[in-house]
Amino acid sequence: MTETTLLAIAQWAIVTGLQVAGPVLLVALVSGTLISILLATTQIQEFTLTFVPKILAIALACAVFGPWMLRVMTRFAVQLLSELPSLAR
């Protein structure tokens, strides 16, 4: 295995990880920002109110994007494992 191959696999793994984590992180970012704006405008100082809506939004995002995320991760694993014998040379 050459350094170029190793770097290509590492880059592919990072891109796949960002693709999988991106939608859930984006939903967490947007919901957290909206909740913070709502709490700032109403001047509510309760920190526990931020967690429940954000957790619900993340759970909904995982339910919506979950099948797609699983397909992306499965495709990555299958392609990597299928190329493994050629990488061992």
BELZITA-V10359 format. One record per backbone hydrogen bond with DSSP energy under -1.0 kcal/mol. CO is the residue of the C=O (numbers start at 1). NH is the residue of the N-H. Records with the same first field share a line. If there is no record, write none. Layout:
CO = NH, NH
This chain:
2 = 6
3 = 7
4 = 8
5 = 9
6 = 10
7 = 11
8 = 12
9 = 13
10 = 14
11 = 15
12 = 16
13 = 17
14 = 18
15 = 19
16 = 20
17 = 21
18 = 22
21 = 25
22 = 26
23 = 27
24 = 28
25 = 29
26 = 30
27 = 31
28 = 32
29 = 33
30 = 34
31 = 35
32 = 36
33 = 37
34 = 38
35 = 39
36 = 40
37 = 41
38 = 42
39 = 44
47 = 50
48 = 52
50 = 54
51 = 55
52 = 56
53 = 57
54 = 58
55 = 59
56 = 60
57 = 61
58 = 62
59 = 63
60 = 64
61 = 65
62 = 66
65 = 69
66 = 70
67 = 71
68 = 72
69 = 73
70 = 74
71 = 75
72 = 76
73 = 77
74 = 78
75 = 79
76 = 80
77 = 81
78 = 82
79 = 83
83 = 87
84 = 88
